[in-house]
Amino acid sequence: MTQALSTSPTPSRRRWLQGAALVLAASAAAAGAQSWPTKPVTLVVPFPPGGTTDVLARALGTSLAKNLGQPVIVENRPGAGATIGAEAVAKSKADGYTLLVGAVHHTIATSVYKKLPYDFQKDFAPITTVAVVPNVLVVNASTPAKSVAELVTLLKAQPDKATYGSNGNGTAQHLIGTQFQNQTGVALTHIPYKGSGPLATDLLGGQITMSFDTITPVLQHIRGQKLRALAVTTSTRSPALPDVPTLDEAGLKGFNIGTWFGVLAPVATPKDIVARLNTEMVKVIQSPEFVKRMEEIGAQPVGNKAEDMARQIKSETDKFAELVKVGKVTVD
């Protein structure tokens, strides 16, 4: 009788094949990262043109394109407190060609929206924090109030008319306004916008009473004396507005909320590509040209490691969850 020959590999042969497969997979991944990018990279900005997120993205993209050797396109996808753009990136192909210019707003949205089509901590791979920008309490220059104390007195005298604008429901400006009301006892009607551009237009036109926007989109109007800055919302004064006190100095003790901006990729993006993006972006952020540009718009450049940004997101998500709970802020 003829004995059938076994075609199954021996244990040692099986281990060798598995090892070879791992080496080939690693080599393929490395080769893919080295060849990336072979086409334009898109930075999705979840706000309209003209706001801080848009300005930062375009400043970053211009120099990043030179480093990568490929065009970097800024695509504005505003709406729903920056969550529409975030959803688009979370569901995009994880190949390093579609990135989100995220912000502190996304760590707040996690708590204020009852349902989100993504998980900001699980569905994104942080790359780096680009910059931190203080928020500033501004009013139209025609407003009689010259200080926070005078503004509070004015607002309490006309509770049915007082309004404040924000970049949308669930954004930092929305939560800052809520915290301001909690600490001063004033009543304000919240008016959400899709971004800083239309918000600034209505503030300049007198359609709203005040806003807590980031410094960048209102700095030129403050310097042009069309808007009046009464206080910054961070714990320290801004170098761009050194004569403007903090809300803490103005009597709202412990008030400290600012806005950071950073870049994230879909979570399944190859780690080598994320590492390459971090390296190239940090080069741009630390360059003298970028630092100078940030100074001009009142921003403070960061350029940290991906893991540092991940820890920041976790910490702020927890912090804002508590603030949202205390302030009873919700968005359907």
C-alpha positions as YAML, in Angstrom:
chain: A
units: angstrom
residues:
- id: 1
  name: MET
  ca: [0.00, 0.00, 0.00]
- id: 2
  name: THR
  ca: [1.30, 3.39, -0.92]
- id: 3
  name: GLN
  ca: [1.47, 5.82, 2.05]
- id: 4
  name: ALA
  ca: [0.08, 9.33, 1.39]
- id: 5
  name: LEU
  ca: [2.58, 12.14, 1.77]
- id: 6
  name: SER
  ca: [1.69, 14.93, 4.24]
- id: 7
  name: THR
  ca: [1.54, 18.44, 2.77]
- id: 8
  name: SER
  ca: [1.29, 20.17, 6.17]
- id: 9
  name: PRO
  ca: [4.42, 22.08, 7.15]
- id: 10
  name: THR
  ca: [6.35, 20.91, 10.18]
- id: 11
  name: PRO
  ca: [6.16, 23.07, 13.36]
- id: 12
  name: SER
  ca: [9.58, 24.56, 12.64]
- id: 13
  name: ARG
  ca: [8.64, 25.24, 9.03]
- id: 14
  name: ARG
  ca: [5.36, 26.82, 10.18]
- id: 15
  name: ARG
  ca: [7.20, 29.15, 12.57]
- id: 16
  name: TRP
  ca: [9.59, 30.12, 9.79]
- id: 17
  name: LEU
  ca: [6.69, 30.95, 7.45]
- id: 18
  name: GLN
  ca: [4.96, 33.03, 10.12]
- id: 19
  name: GLY
  ca: [8.16, 34.93, 10.80]
- id: 20
  name: ALA
  ca: [8.69, 35.54, 7.12]
- id: 21
  name: ALA
  ca: [5.13, 36.84, 6.76]
- id: 22
  name: LEU
  ca: [5.67, 39.29, 9.60]
- id: 23
  name: VAL
  ca: [8.90, 40.53, 8.04]
- id: 24
  name: LEU
  ca: [7.23, 40.97, 4.67]
- id: 25
  name: ALA
  ca: [4.30, 42.83, 6.26]
- id: 26
  name: ALA
  ca: [6.66, 45.14, 8.14]
- id: 27
  name: SER
  ca: [8.69, 45.75, 5.00]
- id: 28
  name: ALA
  ca: [5.55, 46.54, 3.04]
- id: 29
  name: ALA
  ca: [4.39, 49.00, 5.71]
- id: 30
  name: ALA
  ca: [7.78, 50.70, 5.79]
- id: 31
  name: ALA
  ca: [7.87, 50.91, 2.03]
- id: 32
  name: GLY
  ca: [4.37, 52.38, 2.06]
- id: 33
  name: ALA
  ca: [5.35, 55.05, 4.56]
- id: 34
  name: GLN
  ca: [8.49, 55.91, 2.60]
- id: 35
  name: SER
  ca: [6.53, 56.32, -0.62]
- id: 36
  name: TRP
  ca: [3.80, 58.38, 1.07]
- id: 37
  name: PRO
  ca: [2.59, 60.91, 0.00]
- id: 38
  name: THR
  ca: [2.05, 60.39, -3.71]
- id: 39
  name: LYS
  ca: [-0.89, 62.79, -4.01]
- id: 40
  name: PRO
  ca: [-2.32, 65.92, -2.29]
- id: 41
  name: VAL
  ca: [-3.09, 65.85, 1.44]
- id: 42
  name: THR
  ca: [-6.36, 67.41, 2.63]
- id: 43
  name: LEU
  ca: [-6.76, 69.27, 5.92]
- id: 44
  name: VAL
  ca: [-10.45, 69.31, 6.84]
- id: 45
  name: VAL
  ca: [-11.37, 72.47, 8.76]
- id: 46
  name: PRO
  ca: [-14.74, 72.04, 10.54]
- id: 47
  name: PHE
  ca: [-15.46, 75.79, 10.40]
- id: 48
  name: PRO
  ca: [-15.97, 78.37, 7.62]
- id: 49
  name: PRO
  ca: [-13.06, 80.40, 6.18]
- id: 50
  name: GLY
  ca: [-11.80, 83.33, 8.25]
- id: 51
  name: GLY
  ca: [-11.79, 81.79, 11.73]
- id: 52
  name: THR
  ca: [-8.82, 80.75, 13.83]
- id: 53
  name: THR
  ca: [-8.96, 77.10, 12.77]
- id: 54
  name: ASP
  ca: [-8.94, 78.12, 9.12]
- id: 55
  name: VAL
  ca: [-6.10, 80.63, 9.55]
- id: 56
  name: LEU
  ca: [-3.94, 78.08, 11.39]
- id: 57
  name: ALA
  ca: [-4.66, 75.34, 8.86]
- id: 58
  name: ARG
  ca: [-3.64, 77.52, 5.92]
- id: 59
  name: ALA
  ca: [-0.48, 78.72, 7.66]
- id: 60
  name: LEU
  ca: [0.45, 75.11, 8.48]
- id: 61
  name: GLY
  ca: [-0.53, 73.77, 5.07]
- id: 62
  name: THR
  ca: [1.59, 76.22, 3.08]
- id: 63
  name: SER
  ca: [4.86, 75.12, 4.70]
- id: 64
  name: LEU
  ca: [3.83, 71.47, 5.13]
- id: 65
  name: ALA
  ca: [3.33, 71.19, 1.37]
- id: 66
  name: LYS
  ca: [6.98, 72.13, 0.85]
- id: 67
  name: ASN
  ca: [8.14, 69.52, 3.35]
- id: 68
  name: LEU
  ca: [5.99, 66.74, 1.88]
- id: 69
  name: GLY
  ca: [6.53, 67.62, -1.76]
- id: 70
  name: GLN
  ca: [2.77, 67.47, -2.39]
- id: 71
  name: PRO
  ca: [-0.01, 70.10, -2.32]
- id: 72
  name: VAL
  ca: [-1.88, 70.47, 0.98]
- id: 73
  name: ILE
  ca: [-5.52, 71.41, 0.43]
- id: 74
  name: VAL
  ca: [-7.65, 73.10, 3.08]
- id: 75
  name: GLU
  ca: [-11.28, 71.97, 2.87]
- id: 76
  name: ASN
  ca: [-13.88, 73.80, 4.97]
- id: 77
  name: ARG
  ca: [-16.72, 71.58, 6.23]
- id: 78
  name: PRO
  ca: [-18.55, 73.64, 8.88]
- id: 79
  name: GLY
  ca: [-21.61, 72.93, 10.94]
- id: 80
  name: ALA
  ca: [-22.97, 71.32, 14.11]
- id: 81
  name: GLY
  ca: [-20.30, 72.67, 16.43]
- id: 82
  name: ALA
  ca: [-17.43, 71.29, 14.32]
- id: 83
  name: THR
  ca: [-18.81, 67.74, 14.42]
- id: 84
  name: ILE
  ca: [-19.71, 67.50, 10.70]
- id: 85
  name: GLY
  ca: [-16.11, 67.88, 9.61]
- id: 86
  name: ALA
  ca: [-14.95, 65.49, 12.32]
- id: 87
  name: GLU
  ca: [-17.41, 62.83, 11.20]
- id: 88
  name: ALA
  ca: [-16.24, 63.16, 7.59]
- id: 89
  name: VAL
  ca: [-12.62, 62.51, 8.59]
- id: 90
  name: ALA
  ca: [-13.46, 59.70, 11.01]
- id: 91
  name: LYS
  ca: [-15.22, 57.86, 8.18]
- id: 92
  name: SER
  ca: [-12.62, 58.63, 5.50]
- id: 93
  name: LYS
  ca: [-9.97, 56.21, 4.24]
- id: 94
  name: ALA
  ca: [-7.18, 55.85, 6.79]
- id: 95
  name: ASP
  ca: [-4.30, 56.45, 4.39]
- id: 96
  name: GLY
  ca: [-2.86, 59.74, 5.63]
- id: 97
  name: TYR
  ca: [-4.42, 61.84, 2.89]
- id: 98
  name: THR
  ca: [-7.43, 63.17, 4.86]
- id: 99
  name: LEU
  ca: [-6.75, 64.84, 8.20]
- id: 100
  name: LEU
  ca: [-8.82, 66.81, 10.71]
- id: 101
  name: VAL
  ca: [-7.80, 70.17, 12.10]
- id: 102
  name: GLY
  ca: [-9.41, 69.55, 15.46]
- id: 103
  name: ALA
  ca: [-9.80, 71.80, 18.48]
- id: 104
  name: VAL
  ca: [-10.88, 71.92, 22.09]
- id: 105
  name: HIS
  ca: [-14.48, 72.09, 20.81]
- id: 106
  name: HIS
  ca: [-14.32, 68.36, 20.01]
- id: 107
  name: THR
  ca: [-13.49, 67.45, 23.60]
- id: 108
  name: ILE
  ca: [-16.56, 69.42, 24.70]
- id: 109
  name: ALA
  ca: [-18.90, 68.01, 22.04]
- id: 110
  name: THR
  ca: [-18.37, 64.55, 23.50]
- id: 111
  name: SER
  ca: [-20.36, 65.63, 26.56]
- id: 112
  name: VAL
  ca: [-22.92, 68.10, 25.19]
- id: 113
  name: TYR
  ca: [-24.21, 66.10, 22.22]
- id: 114
  name: LYS
  ca: [-26.52, 63.26, 23.14]
- id: 115
  name: LYS
  ca: [-25.34, 61.25, 20.13]
- id: 116
  name: LEU
  ca: [-22.23, 61.60, 17.96]
- id: 117
  name: PRO
  ca: [-21.46, 59.44, 14.91]
- id: 118
  name: TYR
  ca: [-17.87, 59.01, 16.13]
- id: 119
  name: ASP
  ca: [-15.83, 58.71, 19.32]
- id: 120
  name: PHE
  ca: [-13.22, 61.48, 19.44]
- id: 121
  name: GLN
  ca: [-10.80, 59.45, 21.58]
- id: 122
  name: LYS
  ca: [-11.25, 56.09, 19.83]
- id: 123
  name: ASP
  ca: [-11.74, 57.03, 16.17]
- id: 124
  name: PHE
  ca: [-8.82, 59.44, 15.74]
- id: 125
  name: ALA
  ca: [-5.04, 59.21, 15.94]
- id: 126
  name: PRO
  ca: [-3.60, 62.47, 17.35]
- id: 127
  name: ILE
  ca: [-0.65, 63.88, 15.39]
- id: 128
  name: THR
  ca: [0.31, 67.14, 17.12]
- id: 129
  name: THR
  ca: [-1.10, 70.23, 18.80]
- id: 130
  name: VAL
  ca: [-0.42, 73.17, 16.51]
- id: 131
  name: ALA
  ca: [-1.14, 76.13, 18.78]
- id: 132
  name: VAL
  ca: [-3.01, 77.47, 21.78]
- id: 133
  name: VAL
  ca: [-5.07, 80.63, 21.42]
- id: 134
  name: PRO
  ca: [-6.68, 82.53, 24.32]
- id: 135
  name: ASN
  ca: [-10.35, 83.46, 24.09]
- id: 136
  name: VAL
  ca: [-11.32, 87.07, 24.69]
- id: 137
  name: LEU
  ca: [-14.51, 88.74, 25.89]
- id: 138
  name: VAL
  ca: [-15.28, 91.43, 23.31]
- id: 139
  name: VAL
  ca: [-18.11, 93.91, 22.82]
- id: 140
  name: ASN
  ca: [-18.92, 96.40, 20.11]
- id: 141
  name: ALA
  ca: [-16.96, 99.64, 20.58]
- id: 142
  name: SER
  ca: [-20.24, 101.55, 20.90]
- id: 143
  name: THR
  ca: [-21.10, 99.62, 24.08]
- id: 144
  name: PRO
  ca: [-20.87, 101.93, 27.14]
- id: 145
  name: ALA
  ca: [-19.14, 99.29, 29.30]
- id: 146
  name: LYS
  ca: [-15.38, 99.77, 29.63]
- id: 147
  name: SER
  ca: [-14.77, 96.88, 32.05]
- id: 148
  name: VAL
  ca: [-16.19, 93.49, 32.99]
- id: 149
  name: ALA
  ca: [-17.82, 94.98, 36.11]
- id: 150
  name: GLU
  ca: [-19.53, 97.69, 34.04]
- id: 151
  name: LEU
  ca: [-20.64, 95.09, 31.49]
- id: 152
  name: VAL
  ca: [-22.20, 92.90, 34.17]
- id: 153
  name: THR
  ca: [-24.12, 95.90, 35.53]
- id: 154
  name: LEU
  ca: [-25.31, 96.74, 32.01]
- id: 155
  name: LEU
  ca: [-26.35, 93.15, 31.26]
- id: 156
  name: LYS
  ca: [-28.34, 92.81, 34.49]
- id: 157
  name: ALA
  ca: [-30.21, 96.00, 33.59]
- id: 158
  name: GLN
  ca: [-31.38, 94.55, 30.25]
- id: 159
  name: PRO
  ca: [-31.71, 90.77, 30.71]
- id: 160
  name: ASP
  ca: [-34.17, 90.33, 27.86]
- id: 161
  name: LYS
  ca: [-31.84, 91.90, 25.30]
- id: 162
  name: ALA
  ca: [-28.41, 90.51, 26.21]
- id: 163
  name: THR
  ca: [-26.99, 87.96, 23.77]
- id: 164
  name: TYR
  ca: [-23.66, 86.29, 23.13]
- id: 165
  name: GLY
  ca: [-22.44, 84.55, 20.01]
- id: 166
  name: SER
  ca: [-20.37, 81.40, 19.65]
- id: 167
  name: ASN
  ca: [-18.89, 79.21, 16.92]
- id: 168
  name: GLY
  ca: [-21.73, 76.78, 17.43]
- id: 169
  name: ASN
  ca: [-23.45, 74.61, 20.02]
- id: 170
  name: GLY
  ca: [-21.00, 72.67, 22.12]
- id: 171
  name: THR
  ca: [-17.97, 74.80, 21.28]
- id: 172
  name: ALA
  ca: [-15.56, 76.40, 23.75]
- id: 173
  name: GLN
  ca: [-17.25, 79.79, 23.26]
- id: 174
  name: HIS
  ca: [-20.62, 78.25, 24.16]
- id: 175
  name: LEU
  ca: [-19.25, 76.74, 27.35]
- id: 176
  name: ILE
  ca: [-17.32, 79.90, 28.28]
- id: 177
  name: GLY
  ca: [-20.57, 81.86, 27.98]
- id: 178
  name: THR
  ca: [-22.31, 79.37, 30.24]
- id: 179
  name: GLN
  ca: [-19.53, 79.59, 32.81]
- id: 180
  name: PHE
  ca: [-19.62, 83.41, 32.62]
- id: 181
  name: GLN
  ca: [-23.34, 83.38, 33.40]
- id: 182
  name: ASN
  ca: [-22.88, 80.95, 36.27]
- id: 183
  name: GLN
  ca: [-20.21, 83.14, 37.91]
- id: 184
  name: THR
  ca: [-21.84, 86.54, 37.32]
- id: 185
  name: GLY
  ca: [-25.53, 85.72, 37.61]
- id: 186
  name: VAL
  ca: [-26.38, 87.48, 34.33]
- id: 187
  name: ALA
  ca: [-28.88, 86.06, 31.83]
- id: 188
  name: LEU
  ca: [-27.66, 85.76, 28.25]
- id: 189
  name: THR
  ca: [-29.29, 84.31, 25.16]
- id: 190
  name: HIS
  ca: [-26.87, 82.07, 23.27]
- id: 191
  name: ILE
  ca: [-26.67, 82.65, 19.49]
- id: 192
  name: PRO
  ca: [-24.74, 79.86, 17.71]
- id: 193
  name: TYR
  ca: [-22.94, 80.52, 14.40]
- id: 194
  name: LYS
  ca: [-21.13, 78.21, 12.01]
- id: 195
  name: GLY
  ca: [-17.83, 79.98, 12.62]
- id: 196
  name: SER
  ca: [-15.91, 83.10, 13.61]
- id: 197
  name: GLY
  ca: [-16.42, 84.91, 10.29]
- id: 198
  name: PRO
  ca: [-20.20, 85.34, 10.47]
- id: 199
  name: LEU
  ca: [-19.98, 85.76, 14.25]
- id: 200
  name: ALA
  ca: [-17.58, 88.71, 13.97]
- id: 201
  name: THR
  ca: [-19.72, 90.28, 11.23]
- id: 202
  name: ASP
  ca: [-22.81, 90.32, 13.47]
- id: 203
  name: LEU
  ca: [-20.85, 91.57, 16.47]
- id: 204
  name: LEU
  ca: [-19.47, 94.44, 14.40]
- id: 205
  name: GLY
  ca: [-22.96, 95.16, 13.11]
- id: 206
  name: GLY
  ca: [-24.47, 95.25, 16.59]
- id: 207
  name: GLN
  ca: [-26.72, 92.21, 16.07]
- id: 208
  name: ILE
  ca: [-25.32, 90.55, 19.21]
- id: 209
  name: THR
  ca: [-24.10, 92.00, 22.51]
- id: 210
  name: MET
  ca: [-20.81, 90.17, 23.01]
- id: 211
  name: SER
  ca: [-18.72, 87.11, 22.25]
- id: 212
  name: PHE
  ca: [-15.94, 84.97, 23.74]
- id: 213
  name: ASP
  ca: [-14.17, 84.17, 20.48]
- id: 214
  name: THR
  ca: [-10.49, 83.36, 20.13]
- id: 215
  name: ILE
  ca: [-8.19, 86.35, 19.70]
- id: 216
  name: THR
  ca: [-7.25, 85.65, 16.08]
- id: 217
  name: PRO
  ca: [-10.45, 86.65, 14.20]
- id: 218
  name: VAL
  ca: [-11.12, 89.75, 16.34]
- id: 219
  name: LEU
  ca: [-7.60, 91.09, 16.92]
- id: 220
  name: GLN
  ca: [-7.63, 93.41, 13.89]
- id: 221
  name: HIS
  ca: [-11.01, 94.82, 14.96]
- id: 222
  name: ILE
  ca: [-9.75, 95.39, 18.50]
- id: 223
  name: ARG
  ca: [-6.68, 97.20, 17.19]
- id: 224
  name: GLY
  ca: [-8.90, 99.15, 14.80]
- id: 225
  name: GLN
  ca: [-11.08, 100.16, 17.79]
- id: 226
  name: LYS
  ca: [-14.22, 98.68, 16.27]
- id: 227
  name: LEU
  ca: [-14.43, 96.09, 19.05]
- id: 228
  name: ARG
  ca: [-13.45, 96.48, 22.69]
- id: 229
  name: ALA
  ca: [-11.62, 93.70, 24.55]
- id: 230
  name: LEU
  ca: [-12.65, 93.53, 28.22]
- id: 231
  name: ALA
  ca: [-10.86, 90.37, 29.38]
- id: 232
  name: VAL
  ca: [-9.18, 87.16, 28.25]
- id: 233
  name: THR
  ca: [-10.58, 83.87, 29.50]
- id: 234
  name: THR
  ca: [-7.26, 82.17, 30.30]
- id: 235
  name: SER
  ca: [-5.42, 82.29, 33.63]
- id: 236
  name: THR
  ca: [-2.65, 84.49, 32.20]
- id: 237
  name: ARG
  ca: [-2.74, 87.54, 29.98]
- id: 238
  name: SER
  ca: [-2.11, 87.22, 26.25]
- id: 239
  name: PRO
  ca: [1.11, 88.66, 24.77]
- id: 240
  name: ALA
  ca: [-1.04, 89.93, 21.91]
- id: 241
  name: LEU
  ca: [-3.20, 91.97, 24.34]
- id: 242
  name: PRO
  ca: [-0.91, 92.63, 27.31]
- id: 243
  name: ASP
  ca: [-3.08, 95.46, 28.68]
- id: 244
  name: VAL
  ca: [-6.25, 93.36, 28.75]
- id: 245
  name: PRO
  ca: [-6.86, 91.68, 32.15]
- id: 246
  name: THR
  ca: [-7.92, 88.08, 32.68]
- id: 247
  name: LEU
  ca: [-11.44, 87.28, 33.86]
- id: 248
  name: ASP
  ca: [-9.85, 86.06, 37.06]
- id: 249
  name: GLU
  ca: [-8.29, 89.49, 37.57]
- id: 250
  name: ALA
  ca: [-11.65, 91.05, 36.75]
- id: 251
  name: GLY
  ca: [-13.26, 89.23, 39.67]
- id: 252
  name: LEU
  ca: [-14.32, 85.86, 38.20]
- id: 253
  name: LYS
  ca: [-11.95, 83.82, 40.34]
- id: 254
  name: GLY
  ca: [-10.60, 80.59, 38.90]
- id: 255
  name: PHE
  ca: [-11.85, 81.28, 35.37]
- id: 256
  name: ASN
  ca: [-9.45, 79.53, 32.97]
- id: 257
  name: ILE
  ca: [-10.63, 78.26, 29.58]
- id: 258
  name: GLY
  ca: [-8.61, 78.60, 26.36]
- id: 259
  name: THR
  ca: [-8.66, 77.00, 22.92]
- id: 260
  name: TRP
  ca: [-6.10, 74.62, 21.44]
- id: 261
  name: PHE
  ca: [-5.92, 73.49, 17.82]
- id: 262
  name: GLY
  ca: [-4.29, 70.33, 16.50]
- id: 263
  name: VAL
  ca: [-4.25, 67.78, 13.69]
- id: 264
  name: LEU
  ca: [-5.62, 64.25, 13.83]
- id: 265
  name: ALA
  ca: [-5.92, 61.32, 11.40]
- id: 266
  name: PRO
  ca: [-8.41, 58.45, 11.22]
- id: 267
  name: VAL
  ca: [-7.39, 55.96, 13.92]
- id: 268
  name: ALA
  ca: [-6.38, 53.15, 11.50]
- id: 269
  name: THR
  ca: [-3.83, 55.35, 9.69]
- id: 270
  name: PRO
  ca: [-0.47, 53.49, 9.59]
- id: 271
  name: LYS
  ca: [1.72, 54.49, 12.55]
- id: 272
  name: ASP
  ca: [4.68, 55.23, 10.29]
- id: 273
  name: ILE
  ca: [2.63, 57.79, 8.38]
- id: 274
  name: VAL
  ca: [1.39, 59.38, 11.61]
- id: 275
  name: ALA
  ca: [5.00, 59.58, 12.82]
- id: 276
  name: ARG
  ca: [6.10, 61.15, 9.53]
- id: 277
  name: LEU
  ca: [3.29, 63.71, 9.76]
- id: 278
  name: ASN
  ca: [4.28, 64.57, 13.32]
- id: 279
  name: THR
  ca: [7.92, 65.07, 12.31]
- id: 280
  name: GLU
  ca: [7.10, 67.29, 9.35]
- id: 281
  name: MET
  ca: [4.45, 69.32, 11.19]
- id: 282
  name: VAL
  ca: [6.67, 69.95, 14.20]
- id: 283
  name: LYS
  ca: [9.38, 71.21, 11.83]
- id: 284
  name: VAL
  ca: [6.90, 73.73, 10.45]
- id: 285
  name: ILE
  ca: [5.52, 74.74, 13.86]
- id: 286
  name: GLN
  ca: [9.01, 75.37, 15.26]
- id: 287
  name: SER
  ca: [10.21, 77.32, 12.22]
- id: 288
  name: PRO
  ca: [10.86, 81.08, 12.70]
- id: 289
  name: GLU
  ca: [8.39, 81.93, 9.93]
- id: 290
  name: PHE
  ca: [5.54, 80.02, 11.58]
- id: 291
  name: VAL
  ca: [6.34, 81.34, 15.05]
- id: 292
  name: LYS
  ca: [6.27, 84.90, 13.68]
- id: 293
  name: ARG
  ca: [2.93, 84.27, 11.98]
- id: 294
  name: MET
  ca: [1.48, 82.92, 15.23]
- id: 295
  name: GLU
  ca: [2.62, 86.02, 17.11]
- id: 296
  name: GLU
  ca: [0.84, 88.18, 14.53]
- id: 297
  name: ILE
  ca: [-2.50, 86.45, 15.15]
- id: 298
  name: GLY
  ca: [-2.20, 86.09, 18.92]
- id: 299
  name: ALA
  ca: [-1.47, 82.36, 18.94]
- id: 300
  name: GLN
  ca: [1.17, 80.43, 20.86]
- id: 301
  name: PRO
  ca: [2.78, 77.59, 18.81]
- id: 302
  name: VAL
  ca: [3.10, 74.16, 20.45]
- id: 303
  name: GLY
  ca: [4.26, 71.24, 18.26]
- id: 304
  name: ASN
  ca: [4.19, 68.35, 20.75]
- id: 305
  name: LYS
  ca: [4.36, 64.56, 20.45]
- id: 306
  name: ALA
  ca: [1.31, 62.54, 19.42]
- id: 307
  name: GLU
  ca: [1.11, 60.86, 22.82]
- id: 308
  name: ASP
  ca: [1.20, 64.25, 24.56]
- id: 309
  name: MET
  ca: [-1.74, 65.40, 22.47]
- id: 310
  name: ALA
  ca: [-3.61, 62.18, 23.30]
- id: 311
  name: ARG
  ca: [-3.15, 62.81, 27.03]
- id: 312
  name: GLN
  ca: [-4.32, 66.38, 26.58]
- id: 313
  name: ILE
  ca: [-7.49, 65.24, 24.83]
- id: 314
  name: LYS
  ca: [-8.24, 62.70, 27.59]
- id: 315
  name: SER
  ca: [-7.65, 65.27, 30.35]
- id: 316
  name: GLU
  ca: [-9.77, 67.99, 28.75]
- id: 317
  name: THR
  ca: [-12.58, 65.61, 27.83]
- id: 318
  name: ASP
  ca: [-12.85, 64.70, 31.52]
- id: 319
  name: LYS
  ca: [-12.60, 68.34, 32.65]
- id: 320
  name: PHE
  ca: [-15.27, 69.62, 30.29]
- id: 321
  name: ALA
  ca: [-17.58, 66.72, 31.08]
- id: 322
  name: GLU
  ca: [-17.71, 68.05, 34.65]
- id: 323
  name: LEU
  ca: [-18.24, 71.65, 33.50]
- id: 324
  name: VAL
  ca: [-21.01, 70.57, 31.14]
- id: 325
  name: LYS
  ca: [-22.69, 68.66, 33.96]
- id: 326
  name: VAL
  ca: [-22.53, 71.63, 36.33]
- id: 327
  name: GLY
  ca: [-23.70, 74.06, 33.64]
- id: 328
  name: LYS
  ca: [-26.40, 71.66, 32.39]
- id: 329
  name: VAL
  ca: [-25.38, 72.27, 28.76]
- id: 330
  name: THR
  ca: [-26.96, 69.89, 26.25]
- id: 331
  name: VAL
  ca: [-27.40, 69.81, 22.48]
- id: 332
  name: ASP
  ca: [-29.85, 67.54, 20.69]
...
